Amino acid sequence: MTMIPPRSLFLAILFLGVTGMSVLVPSPLSYLPFLLTLLLGGVLFLSRDRPDRFFYVACAAQPLIIACGLVNIWAGLFAVWMTGGMVAGMLDRLSSRQDLLFLLLFFGITLVLAGLVQLANHVLPLLVVLGAGLALALVVLILRDYQFRQHCAGAPP
């Protein structure tokens, strides 16, 4: 019995979700995510023998994510989740239990961020917090790199 590849499963779930959103959410832009999902499926099909397929799919999914986000923030989050699942499947990052836990962690973190954006009704405070977190992470990485270079150079601690 052959297993369905994760990218195809995530694309099917994405297609069903976007179709349901187009039918249920009254919006003048509700047809656009449906058409962009078809475009994403076409890119997925046409790049089937390319080694950098994940990059093409990630790039083709960005207009879909933006269009879904224009309709509803939760639809945009759903598109981000399905795109993340497709890319993780293409990079063979869904083969172990730890990989699945990291994907679920990604889902959880993005859910919290989307909830904060929804509650704040503005993106600027969230961007400031994310920027500060990124700056802190960069400082930690720079310090670790410095320590690694000192250790490899044979300098005493």
N, C-alpha and C positions, 0 to 999 in steps of 0.2 A: 504494500500500500504506500503510495507516495504522499508525502506531507505537503500541505500548502505552504509556500514560502511566506515568511512574516510580512514582507513588503506587499504581497498581494492581499493578504488578510487585512493589513492596515489600510490599504487603498480601498478595499471593498467596504470596510467600516466607515472610512472617510466619505466615500460616495453615498452610502446610505444616510449618514448624518447630514451631509450637505443637501441631499435631496429632501430629507425631512424638514430641514431648516427652511429651504426654499418654499416648501408648501405651507408650513405652519407659521412662519414669521412674516407678517405683512411689511414688506419693505420694497421701495422702488429698485433696490440693488440686489434683490434676492436671486435673480437669474444669473448674475455674474459669478458667484462662487460655483454654481453648477457648471458653467462653461469652463471655468479655470480648473475644475476637477477633471474634466475631460482632457484639457491640455496637459495636466500632470500625468494622467494615464498614458497619453500619447508619448510624452517624454520618457516615461518609465518603459514603455514598449520599444521605442526607437533606440534607446541606449542600453539595450539588454546585453550586448556583447562588449561594452566599454568598461575598462578597468576603473575609471573614475565616475562611475554611474551615480554614486551617492551625491556627488557635487552637483550634477545636472538636476537630480531630483530635488535637492535642497533649494537650488536656485529657482526651479520652476514652481516650487511650492510657496515661495514668498509672496507673489501676487495673490495667490489663493488665501493665504493667511491674512493679508491686509484686507482683502474683500470680505472675508468672514468677520474680521474685526470691525469693519464698518457697519455690518448688519447688526452684530451683537458681540459684546466682549467675550461671552461664553462660547459662542460659535468660533471666534478666533482662537480661543484657548484649545478647543477641541481640534481645530486644524493643526495647531502647533503640536499637540500630543500625537496625532496620527502621523504627521511628518517626522517627528522624532522617532516614532516606532519604525517607520519605513527606513529611515537612514540607519538606525541601529541594526535593523535586520540586514541591510546591505553590507554593513561593516562587520557582520557576524558578531554583534555584541548582545545577542539574545540567547546564547548557547548555554550559559551557566546560570545558576541560581543567583549569584552575585550580580551578574549583568541585569537580570530582571529586577533585582532590588534597586539597582542604580536607576533603571528606567522608571520605576515606581517613585523613587526619591525625586527624580526630575518632574514627574507628574505632580507630586505633592508640593514642591517648591513653587512651580508655576501656578498652581491653584491658589496658594497663599498670596502670591504677588498679584494675581488677577483679582482676588478678593479685596486686597488693599487698594488697588486702583478703583474698584467699584465703590468701596466705602469712602475713599477720599474724594472721589468725583473729580480728581485732578491727578496728573501724572508727575508734576514737578516734585512734590515731597518724596515720592517713591524713587525718582531718579537721583535725588540728592543722597538718599540712604544707600542706593545701589552704587553710586559713584564713590561714596565713602568706604563702603565694603570692598569695592574693587581696589581702591587706593591702599587699603590695609592689606589686602591679599598680595598686591604687588610689592609692598614693603617687605612682607614676610618672605616672598620668593627671592627678592634681591638679597636679603640677609642670608638666606639659606645658600644661595649661589656663592656669596662671598665666603661663607664658612667652608663650603665645599672646596673652593679654590685654595683657601688657606690650608686646609687639611691635605690636599693633593700636592701642594707645593712643599710640604714638609715643615711648615712653620709650627712652632709650639703653640698650644691653645692659649 
